[in-house]
Amino acid sequence: MELRHLRYLVAVADAGSVSAAAERVHVTQPNLSRQLRQLEDELGVPLFDRGAGRLVLSRTGRELLPAVRRVLGDVDALADAAAFHARGRVERVRVAAPTVTMVDVVSPFVATMAPDEPVIDVVAGDGMTSAAMLESGADLAIGTDRPGRPHRWLPLAVLPVWAHVRPDDPWAGRERVELGELVERDLIALPTTFTAREALDAALVSAGLSAARLTEAANGTVAQALAASGRGIAVVSDDPRYGLVPLAVALPGGGLLSVRLVAAWDGAGVAADAMQAIAVRLSDWATRTYGVAAS
């Protein structure tokens, strides 16, 4: 069965006669009649009642016509979508990111996008490399590693990892705390698959330190809730909640405890330029929002 035969059937139904339909689809009347016969033979049912030199849709033809229109509509939609993607444009973008990044970075950025821009679907990518996120179906991945070819990436943002303390804590009036003194306190951290915990563990190993007492919380919100209840200091990259005071964590070798994020995408895909454009915009937004550019 050929799509043009289905289009000829619709043309006859819409035009009301074979001669009018032939002009509409730019074929001769005998050729159009012959190809409609072929369609009937392939389907095994008569689509027209023939008499007095005219073709009129049969009862079967009338009942099949809506299905034929749906098939042609789906084919046209597929062709339009393929052309859209071939131009490097997309209607939906699937972004994978760690949970905290999804909540504090990606979602607020999505809120700034215009209605006619691609719809952003965000999924959690905790514990996954950027390449793994892309291989699992993400169009744009946000992580801490820099994937190799054929993937491309650019620096996205530097997110501070804060030590959140209660407002009545002795440290509440400070702007920062040294890592060495922080580990002497009761700490509340995230599971090891979270980027803030990875940054904390790496800093402790580098400094030859270990936390005296550390409690794991399921996520940053729970960690801050526990800190607000007086169970310790929440070491997370989330924005402060529950009236907690965020302190920067100074590292022994200089610098502050932080998470460096990159945005990665498939550099060989037809939408590579579109993904790069979104990544650049996201990077610019994150820099304006957090005031620290990634490098």
N, C-alpha and C positions, 0 to 999 in steps of 0.2 A: 504494500500500500504506500502510495506516495502522497506527500503533503499537498502537492498541487492539485491532486484529485479532490481532496477534502475542500480546498479553497474554491474549486470550481463548483462543488455542490452548494457551498454557502453563497457563491455569486449568483447562481441560478435562483436560489431561494429568495435572495434579497432583490434581485433585478426583476423577477417575475416572468422572465422568458429566456430562452437559450440565446436568442439573437442579442438581447440587451446585455446578458452576462458575458457573451463572447467579446463584445466591445469593451466591457469593463476589465476583463482579464487579458485582453490583447491576443486572442487566438481566433482562428476561424470557427464558424458555427459547426461545420462537420467535424472538425478536430475536437471541439469541446464535447459534442455528443458522443463521439467515439470513446473519449477518455472517461466520461460518466458511465458508459457501458462497462468499461474495465473495472471501475470502482464497484459497480453492482456485482460483477462476476467475482471479485475478490472477497466481498462481504457475504456473498451468497444470498442476497435479498434484493428485491426490486425497490429502488428508491424513488422511482417516478411512475406515474400513470401516463401512458403515451396514447394520444388520440388526437385526431384532427390537426396533425402537424405540430402539436404543442407538448411540452413536458411539464407535468404538474406533480409536485411532491406527493408521493403515496403516503398512506398512513404510517408505514414503517419509516419512510424518509422524514416525516414530520417528528416522529418520536426520537429518531437518532440525531436530528439536527442540533439540539442543545449540547449533546455530548461532543459532536464535531466542533462546535464553537469553542467548547472548553479546551479541547486538544489544541486547536489553533491558537487560542489565547495563551496557553501554557508555553507553546513553542515560541511565540512572539516574546513573551516575558523572559524566557531563557536566552533568546538572542540579544535582547536589550541588556540583560544582566551581564552576559559575556562581553558585550561591547563596552559596558561600563567598566568592567574589571580590566579589559584590554587597554583602556586608556589610563590605567593605574589608579582609578578611583574606586572607592568602596562605600557601601551603605552602612555596614556595621563593622566595628573593630572590636575584637576580643582581646582584652588586656589582662595579663596575668601578673600578679604582684603579691608580695608579702602582705599579710593582713593589715598591719599598721600602715604600710605605704598605701594600701588600697583605701583605707579610711581617711588618713590625714593628708594624702597627696593627690591620688588619682581622682577620688570622688569630688573633692572641692574643685579640681581643675575641670572636671566634666560639667560642673554647674556653670562654668563660664562660657561654654560652647554655645553656638547659635543653633536654632531649630533646624536649619537646612544642612548642618554638618553631620558627619557619620554618627550613628548611635553607638555609644561605647558600652560594651558588656564587660564587666570586671569580675574576675574569678581569683580565688586565693591561690597563691603559689608558694606557700611556706615550705621550707625544706627542699625546694627544687632549684636547680641551676637555671640560668637564663635559657640555655639550649634546651633543657628538658621542658621548660614551659612552652617554648616554640614548637617543639616536637609533639607536644600534647594537644596542639591546636590553637595556641595563642597567636595572634597577629603581631602583638607587641608585648615584650616581656620586660619586667622591671626587676632587677636583682642586684647583687653585689659583685658578681663575677663578669668577666669580659669574654664572651664566647668567640670562638674562632670562625673561620670561613666555613660555609658561605654566609654566615650571619654577619650583620653589621651592628655597631653600637655607638653610643655617644654618652659622655658623662651627663648625669641627670641632676643630682642634688647631693648635698652633704647634710644629713639629718643628725642633729645632736642626740646623744643618748644621755638622758637626764637622770639625776638622782633626785627623786621626788620626796620631799619631807613635809611633815605637818607644819602648819604655821606656828605652833608652839614648840617646835624642835629647836635646840640650841643653835643649829646651823641655819635656821630660817632667814637670818639677816645677811647671809653671805651670798655671793654670786657664784662661787665655785667651791669644790671640795677636791682634795688630792685623792688619787686612787688608793694610795697607801693607807690613808685614814678611813676611807670609805669601807674597806674590807674588814675593818674592826667592828663595824656595826652589823646588826641583823639586816640582811638584804632580801628583797623579794624580786625575783627575776623570772623571765619567761623560759619555756622549754628550749632545748638546744637547737631546734630547727628555726628559731626566730632570729632575724638579723641583729637585733639589739643584744641578744644573748651571745651570739657569735662574736660580736665586737667586744663584749665584756670578757668573754673567755680568752680571746686572742690577746687582749691587753694584759690580763692577769698572767698568762703564760710568758709574754714578752718581758714583764716586769718581775717574774719569779715570785708572784704573790698568789695567795688563795684566799677565798672568802671564809671567814670564821664560821658564819652561819648563813645558809642560803635556803630560802623557801621558793619553790617553783609555783607560779600561777598560770592558769590556762591562757590568759591573754593580758594585754596591757591595762584594760579596764579593771579586771579583777585584781591585778597587781596593785593598782592605785587604790582600789577599795580597801584592800588589806592594809596598805600603808596608812590610809586615813583612819583605820580602826586601831592604829598603834602597834601593828605587828612588825614594823620594820621600814626600811627605805626601799621604794620601788625604783628599780633601775630599768627604765624603758625609754623608748623614743617617742611615745605618745605625747600629745599635748596634755597639759595638766588638767586634772579633774578633782572634784571633791575638795576644792580649796587648797590643794597641795601646792608647795612652792618648788619649782624646778631649779636645780643647781647643776651647773656644768661640771663635768668630771675631768680634772687635769691629769694628764698622763706623765709619768716620770721623765720620759725623754722629750717632753714638750708636746704641745698640741692638746686637743680635747678628745674625749671619747666620742666617737661618731660612727655613722654608717654612711658609706659612699655608695650611692646608687647609680646604676647605668640603665639605659633603655636599649633594648636589642630587638632586631627584627630580621627577617629573611632577606638578605641582600640580593638574592637571585629571583625573588618573586616579582610578578607584574605590578604589585602595589608597593614595591620597595620605596619609591619616591614619596608616596602618600604616607607611609609609616614614618619615614624620616621627618616629614613635615610636622606630623603630630608630635613626634619625640622632641623636636626642636622647640615647638610651642610649649610642651609640658616642661622642658628644661628651663625655658625663660620664665614661665609662671612660678616654678619652684624657687628659682633664684630670687625673684621679686618677693615671694612670700616669706622665705626663710632667711634671705639676706646673705646666703653663702653659696657661691658658685662651685660646682663640681669641677674637678680637673683630672 
